[in-house]
Amino acid sequence: MRFNSLLKQQVVDTYKQSPALLVKCASENVVNFWFRGRTTFATIGITLVQVPWLVLALLGLVMGFRRSERAMLVSILLFVVYLIAVCAPIHAEARYSVPLIPFLAILAAIPICRWIEHLRHRGRRHAASSLPMVGER
């Protein structure tokens, strides 16, 4: 307990002397939270998976807010921000973002469903335009 208290005090003193260091460390840990693996190869693989996932989730967030699905989206967003805020001040790695996958999937489903709906609508319109008119042969 004494060691932890001493360590905590050293950290607090360091951040008091250099508040920019706190911002730098927290910012790096937010990036690490999403993309950092134990090896360079793992980090590249995680980034290849996470970037499309996060882009779709952000698109879903924007689309959902435009369609006034705000209550559900704010709840999900608050949980995501909370989990990041808990992990950002300490050492963060991409494995800490794993519990957010179901919530990101909900957000990512919004643009995916809209895209599928658009393709179905376009397919029906194309099929309807290729049908022969009455009296045509």
Secondary structure, DSSP 4 states (H G I P E B T S, - for coil): -HHHHHHHHHHHHHHHH-HHHHHHHHHHHHHHHHH--SSHHHHHHHHHHHHHHHHHHHHHHHHHHHTT-HHHHHHHHHHHHHHHHHHTTS---GGGGGGGHHHHHHHHHHHHHHHHHHHHHHHHHHHHHHSPPTT--
